[in-house]
Amino acid sequence: MFRLQGTRVLAVDMTGDAVKAKNGSMVAYDGQMSFKKLTGGGEGLRGMVTRRLTGEQMAVMEVKGHGTCWFADRATEINLVALRGDKLYVESSSLLVTDAALRTGTAFTGLRGASQGNGLFTTTVEGHGQAAIMSDGPAVALRVSPQYPLTVDPGAYIAHQGNVRQSFQSGVTFRTFLGEGGGEAFQIRFEGDGLVYVQPSERNTIAGDL
């Protein structure tokens, strides 16, 4: 159903089913398609209220029909993630398209969300199906295992899935070594069993330096 054409365009083949996509990300389609704007993007009233309180914006549309629909956003790289009953945690700004059967909601993330200016909550995607997430440059999926925890710079983090716990610790970044850091640096530490998706280009945020 989901297939990449190049690395920056997602093609979704539909036979009467639907997907949820970032508003305005459709670039072309053939066949018969209908489009409906969805409010909030979270699950029900609680998701909408949570987003309003945290200031996290997630404009979502539902695309349904027969044919092929193509999606892209600002020439960013697109990465496919398969969910098999597990949960994906991803910033709403990095989520492009999900199967309509997947449930979306919000989860408390604490310091990382606040340091990036995205509020204290992040978007969750759960169920069986596919999701397409965006990255600045090709994303890499790094394995986290009980024997090998992983530490990530907040600016390079995109998403994670699996039975993974995250915590925050003081550390240094390359910007700190270069004298560009504005204060104490923080890193995200992941432990457990799962995958963490990182991008090769750090976002220009204050996430790494508070």
C-alpha positions in Angstrom: 0.0 0.0 0.0 2.8 2.4 0.9 5.8 2.7 -1.5 8.5 5.3 -2.0 9.2 6.9 -5.4 12.7 8.1 -4.9 13.3 9.2 -1.3 11.1 12.3 -1.1 7.7 11.2 -2.5 5.4 8.6 -1.0 2.9 6.8 -3.2 -0.1 5.2 -1.6 -2.3 2.7 -3.6 -5.9 2.6 -2.3 -8.8 0.3 -3.1 -11.6 2.0 -1.2 -9.6 2.3 2.0 -8.2 5.5 3.6 -5.1 7.1 5.1 -4.5 10.0 7.4 -2.0 12.6 6.1 -0.5 15.9 7.1 -2.7 18.6 5.8 -1.5 20.0 2.4 0.9 17.2 1.8 -0.9 15.7 -1.2 0.9 16.6 -4.5 -1.0 14.4 -7.0 -3.5 11.6 -7.4 -5.2 9.5 -10.0 -8.5 7.7 -9.9 -11.3 8.8 -7.5 -10.3 10.4 -4.2 -12.2 12.3 -1.5 -10.5 14.6 1.1 -11.8 15.5 4.5 -10.1 17.7 7.1 -9.8 16.2 10.5 -9.7 18.2 13.7 -6.8 17.8 16.2 -5.3 14.5 15.0 -5.5 12.9 18.4 -8.0 10.4 19.8 -11.2 12.2 20.7 -11.7 15.1 23.0 -8.8 14.3 25.2 -6.3 14.4 22.4 -7.7 17.7 21.1 -7.6 19.3 24.6 -4.1 18.0 25.2 -2.8 19.6 22.0 -4.6 22.9 22.7 -2.9 23.0 26.2 0.5 22.2 24.9 0.4 24.2 21.7 1.3 21.2 19.5 -0.3 21.7 16.1 -1.3 18.8 14.0 -3.5 19.5 11.0 -4.6 16.2 9.5 -6.7 15.2 6.5 -8.3 11.9 5.6 -7.8 10.7 2.0 -10.1 7.9 0.8 -10.8 6.4 -2.6 -9.6 4.2 -5.4 -6.4 4.9 -7.2 -2.9 6.2 -6.2 -2.2 9.3 -4.2 1.2 10.9 -3.9 2.5 12.8 -0.8 5.5 15.0 -0.1 6.4 17.9 2.2 9.1 20.5 1.6 11.4 18.0 -0.2 12.1 16.2 3.1 13.2 12.5 3.1 10.5 10.0 3.8 10.9 6.8 5.8 8.5 3.9 6.1 7.8 2.4 9.5 5.9 -0.9 9.9 3.8 -1.3 13.1 2.8 -4.8 14.3 0.7 -3.9 17.3 3.4 -1.8 18.9 3.5 2.0 19.4 5.5 4.6 17.6 6.4 7.9 19.3 7.1 10.8 16.8 7.0 14.6 16.8 3.8 15.7 15.0 5.9 17.8 12.6 7.7 14.7 11.4 4.6 12.6 10.7 3.5 12.5 7.1 1.0 9.7 6.5 -0.5 6.8 8.5 -2.9 4.0 7.7 -6.4 5.1 8.8 -6.6 1.9 11.0 -3.7 3.1 13.1 -4.7 5.0 16.3 -3.1 8.4 17.0 -2.9 10.1 20.3 -0.6 12.0 22.6 2.0 10.9 25.3 3.9 12.8 28.0 7.6 13.2 27.2 8.8 15.8 29.7 12.0 17.6 29.2 12.7 16.8 25.5 9.4 18.2 24.3 9.8 21.3 26.4 13.3 21.9 25.3 12.4 21.8 21.6 9.5 24.1 22.1 7.0 21.4 21.1 5.2 21.3 24.5 5.4 18.4 26.9 3.6 15.9 24.7 4.5 14.0 21.6 2.3 12.1 19.0 1.8 8.4 19.3 0.8 6.0 16.5 -0.4 2.5 17.5 -1.8 -0.6 15.9 -1.1 -2.7 12.8 -0.1 -0.9 9.6 2.3 1.5 8.1 3.4 5.1 8.9 5.6 7.5 6.9 7.8 9.8 8.9 10.0 12.7 7.6 13.6 13.5 8.2 16.2 16.0 7.2 18.4 13.7 5.2 17.9 9.9 5.1 17.0 8.5 8.6 18.8 5.7 10.2 17.1 3.1 12.5 19.4 2.3 15.4 18.7 -0.8 17.6 18.4 -0.5 21.4 18.9 -3.6 23.4 19.2 -4.4 27.1 23.0 -4.8 26.6 23.4 -1.7 24.5 21.5 1.4 25.6 21.6 4.3 23.1 22.3 8.0 23.7 21.0 10.5 21.1 21.3 14.3 20.6 17.7 15.7 20.9 18.2 17.7 17.6 18.8 14.4 15.7 16.0 12.4 17.2 12.9 11.8 15.1 11.0 8.9 16.6 11.2 5.6 18.5 9.2 2.4 18.8 9.2 -0.8 20.9 9.6 -1.5 24.6 11.9 1.4 25.1 12.3 3.7 28.2 13.7 7.2 27.7 15.5 9.4 30.2 17.4 12.7 30.0 21.0 13.3 31.1 23.5 16.1 31.0 26.2 15.7 28.4 28.1 17.5 25.7 27.4 18.0 22.0 29.7 18.9 19.2 28.4 22.4 19.3 29.6 22.6 22.9 33.1 21.5 21.8 33.1 24.1 19.1 32.2 26.9 21.5 28.7 27.3 20.0 26.8 25.9 23.0 24.7 28.4 25.0 24.5 26.5 28.2 24.3 23.0 29.7 23.8 20.3 27.1 21.2 17.5 27.4 21.0 14.1 25.7 18.3 11.5 25.5 19.1 8.0 26.7 17.1 5.0 25.5 17.1 1.7 27.3 15.2 -1.5 26.6 14.4 -3.3 23.3 13.4 -1.3 20.2 14.4 1.1 17.5 15.3 4.8 17.6 15.1 6.8 14.3 17.7 9.6 13.9 18.4 12.0 11.1 21.9 13.1 9.9 21.1 16.8 10.2 20.3 18.3 13.6 17.3 20.6 13.8 18.2 24.2 14.5 16.6 24.3 18.0 17.6 24.9 21.6 17.0 21.2 22.3 20.7 20.4 22.9 21.5 23.4 24.9 19.3 24.8 27.7 
